[in-house]
Amino acid sequence: MPADMSLTPHDYLFGVFDLFGEMMRFATVTTAQMGELVGNEAGRNILSDIHELSCAYEMLPEIPTKDYRGKMEVMRQSVQKVEKLGYGIVVRGSERPKGWIPDMKDDAPAPTSP
């Protein structure tokens, strides 16, 4: 990073929140293309990585703002979607055609009024 550019703790924290969505999208696309969660020979995969990162974020002290609570909720939803992908492959993998991914619209929270 250039020396004249500053990175505040807020920027870093919220940047990692955005990473959760990117990890979820990566998991969804690669699972649809390959029929499995991408990982390496050591047993790590995108699900274990997103779990590890989300556990670290769950342990952080809460920042009492609407933005923070919203980002935490979106993070949890992203983790749940990757979990559903992984479970779908393990439980039903052999029964599904290549390119199948779970329907995420059933997991969307019901709209609430302000």
Backbone as CSV, one residue per row, in Angstrom:
resi,resn,N_x,N_y,N_z,CA_x,CA_y,CA_z,C_x,C_y,C_z
1,MET,0.851,-1.159,0.000,0.000,0.000,0.000,0.904,1.232,0.000
2,PRO,0.578,2.222,-0.801,1.388,3.448,-0.835,1.412,4.140,0.525
3,ALA,2.538,4.751,0.845,2.719,5.397,2.145,1.752,6.555,2.363
4,ASP,1.339,7.222,1.291,0.444,8.369,1.449,-1.031,7.965,1.545
5,MET,-1.308,6.680,1.522,-2.686,6.193,1.627,-2.906,5.659,3.042
6,SER,-3.987,6.076,3.658,-4.266,5.595,5.009,-5.378,4.551,4.971
7,LEU,-5.268,3.615,5.872,-6.278,2.571,6.008,-6.726,2.576,7.460
8,THR,-7.944,3.017,7.679,-8.457,3.089,9.045,-8.943,1.709,9.479
9,PRO,-9.030,1.475,10.784,-9.591,0.202,11.253,-11.004,-0.037,10.702
10,HIS,-11.793,1.030,10.598,-13.143,0.915,10.044,-13.091,0.422,8.603
11,ASP,-12.217,1.019,7.790,-12.080,0.601,6.391,-11.686,-0.871,6.299
12,TYR,-10.740,-1.277,7.123,-10.274,-2.662,7.106,-11.399,-3.616,7.509
13,LEU,-12.054,-3.308,8.616,-13.133,-4.146,9.135,-14.242,-4.321,8.105
14,PHE,-14.687,-3.215,7.523,-15.770,-3.291,6.557,-15.305,-3.879,5.229
15,GLY,-14.023,-3.747,4.905,-13.480,-4.398,3.715,-13.523,-5.909,3.842
16,VAL,-13.211,-6.414,5.033,-13.280,-7.863,5.249,-14.738,-8.325,5.235
17,PHE,-15.653,-7.508,5.730,-17.076,-7.849,5.600,-17.433,-8.048,4.127
18,ASP,-16.944,-7.175,3.267,-17.216,-7.312,1.834,-16.592,-8.585,1.269
19,LEU,-15.472,-9.005,1.845,-14.817,-10.237,1.402,-15.732,-11.450,1.577
20,PHE,-16.564,-11.452,2.611,-17.478,-12.578,2.823,-18.396,-12.773,1.619
21,GLY,-18.929,-11.703,1.091,-19.786,-11.800,-0.086,-19.032,-12.314,-1.292
22,GLU,-17.791,-11.862,-1.445,-16.977,-12.335,-2.568,-16.652,-13.816,-2.416
23,MET,-16.375,-14.250,-1.193,-16.100,-15.675,-0.961,-17.336,-16.517,-1.261
24,MET,-18.509,-16.015,-0.879,-19.748,-16.737,-1.155,-19.976,-16.842,-2.659
25,ARG,-19.763,-15.758,-3.387,-19.928,-15.796,-4.846,-18.917,-16.742,-5.490
26,PHE,-17.685,-16.708,-5.030,-16.656,-17.608,-5.545,-17.055,-19.065,-5.304
27,ALA,-17.517,-19.364,-4.102,-17.928,-20.733,-3.780,-19.086,-21.176,-4.664
28,THR,-20.049,-20.299,-4.884,-21.216,-20.634,-5.701,-20.818,-20.919,-7.142
29,VAL,-20.009,-20.055,-7.721,-19.616,-20.213,-9.125,-18.746,-21.448,-9.314
30,THR,-17.731,-21.614,-8.472,-16.840,-22.759,-8.657,-17.537,-24.076,-8.359
31,THR,-18.472,-24.073,-7.420,-19.218,-25.295,-7.135,-20.097,-25.663,-8.321
32,ALA,-20.717,-24.680,-8.933,-21.548,-24.949,-10.112,-20.703,-25.477,-11.264
33,GLN,-19.494,-24.958,-11.414,-18.635,-25.377,-12.520,-17.978,-26.728,-12.277
34,MET,-17.554,-26.983,-11.032,-16.759,-28.172,-10.748,-17.524,-29.276,-10.034
35,GLY,-18.668,-28.946,-9.458,-19.447,-29.944,-8.738,-18.919,-30.257,-7.354
36,GLU,-18.001,-29.442,-6.853,-17.458,-29.634,-5.507,-16.926,-28.308,-4.988
37,LEU,-16.775,-28.241,-3.662,-16.187,-27.045,-3.071,-14.689,-27.068,-3.327
38,VAL,-14.161,-25.968,-3.811,-12.744,-25.886,-4.130,-11.929,-25.943,-2.843
39,GLY,-10.860,-26.714,-2.874,-9.972,-26.825,-1.726,-8.633,-27.385,-2.149
40,ASN,-7.839,-27.755,-1.158,-6.544,-28.349,-1.466,-6.431,-29.728,-0.838
41,GLU,-5.297,-30.347,-1.023,-5.097,-31.704,-0.533,-5.055,-31.782,0.991
42,ALA,-4.772,-30.692,1.649,-4.663,-30.683,3.108,-6.026,-30.644,3.796
43,GLY,-7.106,-30.675,3.042,-8.433,-30.700,3.634,-9.088,-29.344,3.802
44,ARG,-8.395,-28.284,3.463,-9.004,-26.950,3.548,-9.838,-26.706,2.314
45,ASN,-10.954,-26.034,2.505,-11.765,-25.600,1.371,-12.395,-24.260,1.719
46,ILE,-13.153,-23.737,0.795,-13.742,-22.409,0.984,-14.671,-22.387,2.202
47,LEU,-15.334,-23.508,2.489,-16.229,-23.564,3.644,-15.442,-23.444,4.945
48,SER,-14.338,-24.168,5.061,-13.547,-24.062,6.295,-12.940,-22.667,6.438
49,ASP,-12.541,-22.065,5.325,-11.973,-20.712,5.386,-13.012,-19.681,5.821
50,ILE,-14.210,-19.758,5.251,-15.240,-18.773,5.600,-15.728,-19.001,7.032
51,HIS,-15.739,-20.263,7.491,-16.097,-20.542,8.889,-15.071,-19.946,9.846
52,GLU,-13.813,-20.169,9.551,-12.752,-19.665,10.424,-12.801,-18.141,10.522
53,LEU,-12.956,-17.490,9.398,-13.011,-16.030,9.384,-14.263,-15.509,10.091
54,SER,-15.405,-16.158,9.866,-16.638,-15.684,10.510,-16.592,-15.896,12.019
55,CYS,-15.972,-16.980,12.475,-15.837,-17.194,13.922,-15.011,-16.078,14.556
56,ALA,-13.955,-15.669,13.873,-13.136,-14.567,14.385,-13.957,-13.282,14.461
57,TYR,-14.783,-13.035,13.463,-15.603,-11.817,13.452,-16.716,-11.875,14.493
58,GLU,-17.248,-13.064,14.743,-18.300,-13.191,15.767,-17.753,-12.869,17.159
59,MET,-16.461,-13.067,17.360,-15.859,-12.814,18.673,-15.488,-11.350,18.890
60,LEU,-15.535,-10.539,17.844,-15.211,-9.121,17.995,-16.272,-8.422,18.843
61,PRO,-15.871,-7.413,19.606,-16.881,-6.649,20.342,-17.806,-5.935,19.355
62,GLU,-19.080,-5.936,19.675,-20.053,-5.326,18.769,-19.895,-3.811,18.748
63,ILE,-20.007,-3.277,17.551,-20.030,-1.826,17.378,-21.508,-1.452,17.249
64,PRO,-22.030,-0.632,18.153,-23.478,-0.384,18.180,-23.963,0.577,17.093
65,THR,-23.781,0.178,15.845,-24.292,0.992,14.742,-25.128,0.115,13.822
66,LYS,-26.016,0.748,13.111,-26.877,0.040,12.163,-26.040,-0.594,11.050
67,ASP,-25.030,0.131,10.563,-24.164,-0.396,9.504,-23.473,-1.682,9.939
68,TYR,-22.930,-1.684,11.154,-22.214,-2.858,11.654,-23.163,-4.046,11.801
69,ARG,-24.318,-3.811,12.395,-25.290,-4.907,12.555,-25.720,-5.451,11.203
70,GLY,-25.912,-4.565,10.239,-26.296,-5.002,8.897,-25.214,-5.834,8.237
71,LYS,-23.964,-5.403,8.362,-22.845,-6.155,7.782,-22.701,-7.523,8.450
72,MET,-22.911,-7.575,9.769,-22.832,-8.862,10.474,-23.916,-9.811,9.967
73,GLU,-25.109,-9.300,9.757,-26.200,-10.146,9.277,-25.916,-10.655,7.865
74,VAL,-25.424,-9.798,7.003,-25.083,-10.213,5.638,-23.956,-11.247,5.675
75,MET,-22.995,-11.062,6.571,-21.912,-12.035,6.727,-22.481,-13.400,7.104
76,ARG,-23.378,-13.417,8.069,-23.984,-14.688,8.504,-24.752,-15.352,7.365
77,GLN,-25.455,-14.561,6.574,-26.182,-15.119,5.430,-25.223,-15.705,4.402
78,SER,-24.108,-15.051,4.158,-23.117,-15.566,3.211,-22.554,-16.895,3.702
79,VAL,-22.257,-16.974,4.989,-21.740,-18.223,5.562,-22.788,-19.330,5.421
80,GLN,-24.041,-19.025,5.707,-25.103,-20.029,5.589,-25.245,-20.528,4.158
81,LYS,-25.097,-19.652,3.193,-25.206,-20.060,1.791,-24.073,-21.009,1.407
82,VAL,-22.863,-20.723,1.869,-21.738,-21.617,1.569,-21.926,-22.943,2.302
83,GLU,-22.443,-22.906,3.535,-22.741,-24.147,4.252,-23.750,-24.984,3.476
84,LYS,-24.780,-24.332,2.977,-25.807,-25.049,2.227,-25.217,-25.683,0.966
85,LEU,-24.315,-24.977,0.307,-23.634,-25.554,-0.858,-22.867,-26.810,-0.461
86,GLY,-22.086,-26.696,0.604,-21.286,-27.837,1.057,-22.140,-29.009,1.479
87,TYR,-23.180,-28.758,2.242,-24.049,-29.840,2.696,-24.787,-30.477,1.528
88,GLY,-25.200,-29.660,0.589,-25.883,-30.192,-0.588,-25.001,-31.122,-1.389
89,ILE,-23.733,-30.795,-1.476,-22.802,-31.647,-2.215,-22.563,-32.954,-1.469
90,VAL,-22.360,-32.870,-0.167,-22.076,-34.069,0.620,-23.291,-34.980,0.695
91,VAL,-24.447,-34.426,0.987,-25.640,-35.237,1.207,-26.277,-35.690,-0.095
92,ARG,-26.355,-34.809,-1.056,-27.081,-35.112,-2.281,-26.211,-35.081,-3.534
93,GLY,-24.919,-34.977,-3.363,-24.024,-34.786,-4.496,-24.197,-35.773,-5.622
94,SER,-24.298,-37.042,-5.308,-24.381,-38.044,-6.371,-25.730,-38.031,-7.074
95,GLU,-26.721,-37.415,-6.474,-28.058,-37.391,-7.065,-28.282,-36.174,-7.949
96,ARG,-27.371,-35.232,-7.931,-27.555,-33.981,-8.661,-26.719,-33.964,-9.935
97,PRO,-27.258,-33.369,-10.992,-26.463,-33.233,-12.217,-25.359,-32.198,-12.030
98,LYS,-24.306,-32.316,-12.822,-23.203,-31.349,-12.763,-23.756,-29.951,-13.053
99,GLY,-23.324,-28.986,-12.274,-23.792,-27.620,-12.445,-24.938,-27.252,-11.521
100,TRP,-25.481,-28.224,-10.772,-26.584,-27.941,-9.856,-26.068,-27.175,-8.647
101,ILE,-26.822,-26.162,-8.240,-26.558,-25.474,-6.981,-27.891,-25.299,-6.264
102,PRO,-27.882,-25.250,-4.923,-29.132,-25.087,-4.183,-29.826,-23.781,-4.542
103,ASP,-31.138,-23.782,-4.452,-31.920,-22.578,-4.712,-31.848,-21.691,-3.480
104,MET,-31.235,-20.538,-3.608,-31.024,-19.649,-2.467,-32.232,-18.778,-2.157
105,LYS,-33.186,-18.685,-3.070,-34.310,-17.776,-2.823,-35.160,-18.232,-1.645
106,ASP,-35.135,-19.537,-1.330,-35.897,-20.032,-0.194,-35.302,-19.573,1.132
107,ASP,-34.039,-19.163,1.128,-33.364,-18.756,2.347,-33.458,-17.265,2.618
108,ALA,-34.002,-16.528,1.690,-34.072,-15.076,1.852,-35.010,-14.733,3.007
109,PRO,-34.594,-13.812,3.876,-35.473,-13.429,4.978,-36.705,-12.696,4.459
110,ALA,-37.783,-12.860,5.175,-39.020,-12.179,4.799,-38.834,-10.673,4.962
111,PRO,-39.389,-9.891,4.035,-39.251,-8.435,4.156,-39.941,-7.928,5.417
112,THR,-39.324,-6.951,6.040,-39.911,-6.347,7.236,-40.118,-4.866,6.980
113,SER,-41.080,-4.320,7.649,-41.333,-2.887,7.485,-40.513,-2.119,8.513
114,PRO,-40.089,-0.911,8.164,-39.239,-0.121,9.080,-39.928,0.344,10.308
